[in-house]
């Protein structure tokens, strides 16, 4: 139930790491499929109801490339193990095993960590706080981008905003009228789309800034100083904003400061971004339908898919690269 509904709150505190809930590889795979099946299906349902199957394949392709770009490095990093532990003469051929269940191992734990963050599930089968620095960064990026598959329809909602931005930018670049599904994309829709695209990083980074600016309320509950401690604060607000719920649990977050600030971020970042796509849909619905012509920019091609991916990457990089540099990237360089 929890995975099909992309919730992630387990009957047990450790949820999907608990042997009574998730005893072996088979149950692990079943839980993985359960959390991903509806987000996958939503993409193809969109193509079915619009009668544009190629469009849904383009969206699914971009989402899958993004998912693999986060998953493959994470699995490899976790399987390579921790160099600091290897230097102590300890055998790390099993990978980075701290905070992981032996029955799953490093690879399945790394894979799950991206599946649960790219979709807004938030269940865990290992401790994300114990992951290697770059794995932690990829888990953060999955929630920061928040449109590769997403929760039950959340991926489509956020991806729609990036499509609007990509259509407009592509139209300007090639000198064609920006159109999507036979409707012109104009300044009003672009303003709304840009506000929604910037709202997610704004809410995350304001929460992080306040928690570090007032350390007696926020940062005082950290168990890890330095770069990793900053990553824990960043993860806390990113997880709240992406409606995820997983955490870097080295952070003592059960006090009024964390409960209230993350609660505010969670409410604002769940409900405000719904207004924008619905508003854009309403504006487009009132416009005249323009039949396709030689000048129409096709939005169901792999070329346009590449453009959407570039827009997602650029917005994520511009919004979050400075904070990721202070957290997981700096931690990576101290480790190596």
LUMGU-944142 format. One record per residue: x, y, z of N, C-alpha, C, CB in turn. Coordinates in steps of 0.02 Angstrom, whole numbers, plus 50000, padded with zeros to 5 digits. Last residue first. Glycine has a CB too. Example, Ala and Ser with C-alpha at 12.3 -4.5 7.8 and 13.67 -1.06 7.14 Angstrom:
<atoms>
506424988850354506844994750357506455000250394507044997050286;506604971650390506154977550390506604983550390505654977650452;
</atoms>
This chain:
<atoms>
519445060349965519915057849915520555062049912519585057649846;518785067450065518845060150071519395057450025518185056750056;518725080350023519085079050087519215071550094518675081650148;517955078749908518665080649901519065079749965518725087849879;516705075549966517045070849920517785072449915516715071149849;516395087350032516515081250071516895076050030515845078250097;516145095649924516715097149968516895091050010516545103250014;514995088949878515585089549833516215090949875515475095149779;514025089649985514315083249963514935083849919513795079549924;514175106050020514005099750054514365093750025513265098650051;514565116249938514695116950010514575110550048514265122450039;514065111549818514785112449825514975112949899515015118749787;512705112449837512995105749832513755106049840512815102449764;512575126349833512435122849897512715115749896511685122649910;512945129149697513315132049754513205128249819513115139349764;511965121049623512685119449622513065122749681512995121749557;510615124849618510855120749674511605119549676510505114249673;510285133149508509945133949572510325130749629509255130949568;511085128949401511105136049422510805136949492510735140549372;510685115349395511385117249408511435124449434511805116449344;509315116149365509535112749426510245114949445509515105049417;509375122849241509015125949298509235122849364508245125049289;510135113449166510385120349176510045123649236510265124549113;509315101849168510005101649194510245108749211510475098349144;508145106349104508115103649173508805104049205507865096349172;508705109848979508365114949020508335112749093507645116348993;509145097148935509635102648944509335108148989509835105648876;507925090448923508435088048971508935093548987508795081748943;507365097848819507035097748885507535095648939506425092948885;508275094448718508195101448738507875101948808507765105348686;508035080948704508705083148724508685090348750509205082648665;506735081748655506865078348719507535080548748506845070748710;506955087148531506625091348581506715088448651505865092048565;507575075848477507935082248478507625086848531507925085748408;506595066148478507165065348524507575071848530507625059548500;504935073648473505545070848443506095070248495505775075348384;503775080448500503795073248515504395069748483503145069848490;503635093448463503825092248533503845084748550503335095748579;504095103248324503835096848348504095095348418504035091048299;503595118948285504135115348319503855108948348504455119848375;502945123448127502805121048196503405117248223502175116648198;503075126847996503425130948045503335128648117503205138048038;502245118647926502965117547917503365121447969503175119647845;500955115948051501195118047985501935116647981501045125647972;499485111348141500195110448128500375112648057500415103148139;498255123848186498445117548153499205117248139498065116748087;497935130248343498295131748280498485125148247498935136248293;496535134748436496975129248415497275130948347496575122548411;496505149448538496305145848477496795140248462496255150748418;496415148248719496715150548656496465146448597497485150248660;495965142648835495565148148807495835150748740495545153948857;496935133348864496265130848844495845136348812495895127948905;497985141348910498045138048844497365135648818498525132148848;497455145149034497605150348984497635147148914498285153849000;497365132549097496765136649088496865141949034496565140049153;498705128649100498215124549063497585128549048498035118249103;499195138549186499445138249116498945134349073500155135049113;498505134849303498405141549274498615141549200498795146849314;499065122249324498335122749313498175129549280497945121949380;500425125649345500225121549288499485121849272500425114349301;500205134349467500515136549404500305132349344501255136349411;499655126849573499275132549545499535134249475499325138649591;500575117849617499995115149581499635120849544499505111549631;501535124949691501695122849622501115119749583502265118049624;500805126749817500915132349771501085129949700501485136749797;500805113849880500185116849855500295122549806499775119249912;502115109749912501645104949884501065108549850501375100449940;502795120549964503065117449903502625111949875503755114549918;502015123750077502095128550022502315125149958502595134050042;502155111750155501495114250134501555118850073501155118050192;503575110750171503185105250142502515107850115503065099750194;503885122750238504165121450171503755116050135504905119250176;503185120350358503005126150315503245124950244503315132750343;503865109050404503135108750392502915114350346502765109150458;505135113850423505035108950368504285108150353505335102050387;504845122650531505125125150468505015120350410505875126550475;504285113750630503905119450604504165121750537503925125350654;505275103850651504585101950636504185107650604504235099550699;506415111450682506395107350620505685105450601506815100950630;505965118250802506265121750744506185117750680507005123350757;505485108150895505035113050863505315116450801504855118350913;506245092150847506155097850894505735103150858506845100750917;506935080750780506295080550815506265085950869506175073550847;508155079750715507645084150686506975084050722507545082350614;509725078350720509205077650771508625082250755509485079250842;510485070150586510215076650609509665075350661509925080750549;510755058350537511225060750588510985067250618511925061650557;509885054750434509645054550502510165055850557509335047950515;509395062150304510055060550328509985060650405510615065850302;507795054850253508225059850285508935057350296507935061950351;506205054850165506825051650187507275056950218507185047950128;505215063450120505155060750188505755056750211504565056550192;504605070450002504925063850003504885060650072505655064449982;504205082549948503695078049976503965070949982503055078149933;505185091249916505015086349864504495081349888505645082649842;505325098350035505065101849976504845097049921505585106649948;505885088450117505235091450133504925094650072505315096650189;507105085950052506635080550062505925083150077506865075950119;507675098550067507555095950000507035090350003508215093249968;507815099450205507345103950171507185101650100507635111050170;508725088650229508105089450269507595093750231508265092650337;509815091250147509395085450133508715086150167509745078850155;510365102350212510135102950143509655097350125510725102950094;510745096250332510255101750333509945102550264510595108550355;511685087050283511105084650321510545089950323511315082850393;512655095350226512265090850182511625088350217512695084850160;513175100750343512815105150296512375101050249513305109550255;513795089250390513265092350429512845096950386513565096150488;514775087650295514245082550299513655085250339514505076150331;515615098750319515255098050255514675093150260515735095750201;515455101550499515765102450433515305101150374516355098050426;514895088150611515095094950594515315095450520515655097450640;513535078450653514135078650610514305085850593514015074550544;512415080450724512905075850753513555075750713512615068750757;511505095450750511905091250705512365086650746512325095550657;510825104650824510625097650832511005092950785509875096950820;511255117250787511485114650852511315107150861511175118650909;510665121950671511275117950664511525114950730511825122250635;509415128750733509475123650681510085119250687509485126950616;509565136850850508935133350836509055127450789508425138150805;510885140850846510625138550910509945135050902510555144450960;511085145550714511325138850733511055136250799512065138950737;510435153750604510245153450675510435146550703509465154650684;510985151050481511055157850508510885158150582510615162750469;510585138150455511305139350466511435146250495511695138450400;509215139850441509465134850489510205135650503509325127850463;509135149350338508905151050405509185146350459508135150950407;509655141650231509985147950252509785149850323509815153650203;508705131450219509405129750235509765135950262509785127050172;507575139250182507565135050242508265133350266507175128650229;508045144550062507865149150117507855145250183507175152450104;508195132949985508795136750004508655141850059509075140249944;506855128249969507375124049998507945128250026507655119149945;506215139249908505975136649973506505132450008505335132649964;506975140549788506905146149836506705143549905506385151149810;506825128449717507475130149748507425135749800507955132249694;505365130449694505645124449727506345125949757505695118649676;505245142349620504955141849687505265136149727504195140849682;505695141649491506145144649541505895144049612506255151949524;504615136149424505265132749419505755135349473505575133749350;503635145849449503555139049477504225135349477503025134949438;504145156449374504035157349446503995150449480503375161349460;504125150749246504765152549276504705153449351505045159049244;502755149249223503195143349222503855144849257503325141049150;502325162649225502065157949274502545151949280501345155549255;503035167449113503135170549180502915165649235502745177249186;502495159649010503205159149027503355161949096503625162848975;501185163949003501315157049023502045156149046501165152148965;501445177148957501085175949020501225168949047500325176849009;502105176148832502455178948891502115177048957502495186448885;501545160348758501715167448757501995169648825501105171648738;501295147448651501585148948717501835156148715502175143948736;499835142448565500425146848568500635147748641500275153648536;499385125348540499245131848572499885135848578498925130748642;499665112548496499265116848453499075123548484498645113248435;500525107348594499865104348583499385108948546499555102348651;501365122348595501325115848627500605113348622501555116148701;502495133748515501825130648520501885124048556501505129648449;503355147848470503305142648521502595140148528503565145448589;503745149648301503265151648353503245146148406502565152848322;505535149748270504855147248258504395149448315504845139548251;506905151948283506495156848248505815154348229506845159148187;507675144048361507625142148290507165146748250507375134948284;507645150548486508285148648456508225147248381508555142448491;506295152248516506715158148507507355156448471506875161448575;505925138648527505605142948477506025149148463504905144948500;506695134948637506825131848572506535136148516506525124748568;506065142548738506775143648723506945140848654507225140248777;504755136948733504865144148723505585145548702504695148048787;504995123448759504635125448698504795132848682503865124448705;505575124148887505965121648830505655123648764506035114048834;504495128848965505125132748960505525130748899505545131849024;503595118248946503405125048927504025129448918502935128148981;504355107749002504165107548931503995114548906503565102648919;504405111649135505035111549096504895111249021505485105649118;503055109849167503355116549173503985116949131503515118149248;502955095949149502545100449108502825107549108501815100549133;503655091049255503945090349188503595095149140503895083049163;502755092849360503375096849358503695096749289503865094349409;501735083749321501575090649340502185095149334501315090949413;502425071749304502105074849246501985082249260501435071349229;502785069449439503305070049387503035073649326503565063249367;501565067849503501975073749519502505074949466502305072949588;500925055849480500745061549438501165067749450500025063249449;501435050049615500835048249575500605054449536500255045549621;503085057049597502605052749633502025050949587502335056249696;504355055949464503975059249517503515054449552503565064849488;505025054549332504485050149356504055053549409504765043649384;505895067649368506035061249335505565056049367506795059149342;505675078949443505225077849386505395071549347505255083849339;506585083649542505885082149560505415081449499505615087449605;507785090349569507495090649501506755088949505507875085649453;507925087349705507965094249682507655095149614508695096649681;507895073649709507335077349741507335084649719507385076949817;509055070549640508425067249620507825071049647508415059949646;510015077549713509825079949646509165076949623510375078149596;510095069349828509865076349833509625078849766510425080849860;510635057949771509995057449806509685064449812510075054249876;511835063449726511355060949677510655060149708511585054349647;512445066249850512315071649803511785069549752512955073849767;512595053349901512165058149936511975063949891512515060749999;513535048949810512875045649812512375050249847512925038749850;514595057049844514285058049779513615054449773514745055549723;514885052049980514695059049965514335060049898515305063349966;514035036350019514625040049998514425047149977514995036449941;512845034850157513055034150087513685038150072512485036250039;512345037050281512975033250277513235032450206512885026450308;511145043050258511665047150291512355043750287511485048350365;510335032950214510605037550164511175041850193510055042050137;510345016750263510375023550290510705028150240510755023650358;509185006750166509845007950195509845015050223510435006950142;507955006850117508195000250137508925000550160508124995150078;506615018650142507335017150136507465009750151507745021650184;505395029550065505565023550104506315022150094505135017350083;505145040149982505465041650045505585035550089505055046450083;504375043849862504185038649909504485039949978504405031649884;504325051749739504265054649807504015049449858503785060749806;505695046449642504975046049653504865048349724504675038749639;506985049049677506765051549611505995051349608507075047249553;507075042349798507135049649797506895052749732507845051749811;506945028949770506505031749821506525039349823506695029049889;507945026849674507235025449657506765028949706507105017749658;509095029549748508895034149694508165033149675509355033149632;509085019149840509145026049865508955031149811509855027349889;509075007549761508465009449798508495016849818508385005049861;510425007549720509875008049671509235010549704509745001149637;511085005749842511205011849802510645013049752511865011349766;510594993049875510464998749920510555005349883510924998449981;511094985149774510364985749780510174991649825510074979249809;512514987049802512214988749736511454989849743512344983049686;512804982849935512914989849914512534991649851513654991149904;511544971750010512204973649984512214980749957512424968949930;510484964150063510404967950000511064969749969509994974250013;510944957950177510554953950130510414957550064509894951950161;511544968050251511984963150217511594959350164512294958250267;511004984550241510824977750260511234972850218510064976350249;512044998550289511684994450240511524987550268512094993750175;512885006150366512195008350360511775004250311512165015450340;514315002050272514055005450332513325007650319514495011550351;514814996950154514294993150188514024996450252514554986350206;515354999550004515255003850063514675000950103515125011350043;515974983049955515734989949943515694993850007515064989849909;516584971349976515844971149977515544978049963515584968550045;517914974649984517674971749920516914971249917517984964749910;518644980350086518034983850064517764981049998518174991350056;519534975650227519304973250162518644976750143519214965450163;520614987650302519994983650307519754981850236519434987550346;521654996250308521814989250299521214984650304522324987150349;521365009250307521465006350373521614998850370520845007650417;521035011750177521705013750200521875011050269521765021350201;519685008150176520175003750142520885005350165520125004650065;519135019150238519115012750274519615007850243518395009750272;519355028550139519615029850207519635023450248519195035250242;518645023850028519385023650027519695024750097519645028849979;517265013350030517525019450060518295019250063517235020550130;516615006049875516795006349946517105012949966517265000849963;516115002749752516845003849758517075004449830517045010049719;514745002449767515094996049758515844996749766514934993149690;514445016149772514315011949831514695005349827513565010649839;514815019849641515145022949699515055018649761514855029949712;513905012149564514625011149557515005013849618514885014649492;512685017749607512815010649617513565009249613512435006449564;512885031249565512755029649635512925022349650512025031049654;513015030449424513585032749466513505030949540513675040249459;511665025149398512275021449380512885023849421512425022149305;510705035149442510755028449473511425025149460510205024049446;510805046849366510885047249439511035040349469510255050249471;510615042249239511185046649251511325047649325511075053549217;509395035749252510005031749245510625035849258510035028649174;508545047149260508565042149315509205038049312507955037549311;508775053049135508935056649197509005051949256508395061849211;508275042949053508985045049046509205048649109509075049648984;506935043149096507345037149106508095038749101507165031849054;506495055849058506475053949128506935048049142505745052149149;506645054748919507025059848956507065058049030506705066948947;505725044148894506435043648875506865048448914506525044848801;504505049548933504765043748968505515042848955504375037448947;504395059748836504415061448908504725055648947503695062948935;504345051848719504875056948728504955058648802504695063448687;503205044248744503855040848738504435045748746503905037148671;502245054348740502365050848804503025046948802501775045948818;502365057948606502515062848657502665059348724501925067848666;501895046548541502605048448532502825053548586502715051448462;500535046548571500975041348601501715043348597500865034648566;499335055548588500015057248565500515052548598500185064748582;498075056048644498165052748579498825054848547497575054148532;497915060148769498025065548719498055062748648498685069248735;497775047748829497205052348831497285058248783497115054948901;499045041848802498425038448782497855043448777498245032848832;499975050448860499995049348788499355046248762500575044848770;499555048748995499535055448963499525054748887500145059648985;499855035449015499145037549018499065044348984498895037849092;501225036049016500905032948959500155034348957501025025348960;501405042649139501715045349077501345042649016502475043649074;500785034149230500515040949219500765044049154500695045549278;501625022949236500975022449201500685029249185500485018449243;502685027549316502795025349247502145025749207503085018149244;501955030049438502305035449402502475033749329502945037249439;501555016149458501055021449442501385027549411500675023449506;502795009149479502335007249425501825012749408501955000949445;503675011449583503815014649518503255013849467504445011849490;503305004549696503365011849701503455015249634503945013549747;503264991249648502654994349674502705001949676502504991649744;504604988649618504124989049563503494992749586503934981949537;505104988649751505374993249701504884994249643506054990749674;504414977949807504314984749834504554990049785504684985449901;504934967549728504204968849728504064975949753503834963649772;506284968149765506094969649695505354971349691506264963549649;506164964449900506484970749882506284972949811507254970149886;505664951749891505234956949920505504963949903505174956149996;506834945949834506184945749799505724951149825505854938749807;507864947549928507904951049863507234951349828508414947549819;507034948750093507504946050043507474949949977507344938650029;506154954950188506654949950210507174947950158506304943950232;505404967350235505764966550173506334961450183506054973450147;504764966250360504414969350302504744967250236504414976950309;505644959950442504954957350440504544960450383504604958850507;506844967150427506794960350399506084957450399507234955850439;506834984050370506644979350424506534972250396506004981750460;506994993250274507614989750295507444984250345508114994750325;505784999550255505984994350207506654991050221506004997150138;505695005350418505275003250361505594997950316505105009250319;506155008050540506655007550487506345005550420507195002450506;504945007750613505325013950606505835013850549505685015350671;503624998850530504194999050575504585005450562504654992750564;502745002550434502455000350498503005000350551502144993150491;503405017350347503335010250361502985008750426504015006950361;503065028450223503055027750296502935020550314502515032350328;502955028650085503605027050114503615026650190504085032150093;502125032849967502155036150033502815034850067501575033850077;501565028949839502205032649846502235036449912502295037549787;500575019449837500375026449850500965031149857499965026749912;501365008449825500925010149768500685017349775500325005149764;501955008849953502355010049893501935011649832502775004049878;500935006450045501335012550052501725014049988501825011950111;500424994050000500005000050000500445006350000499535000050061;
</atoms>
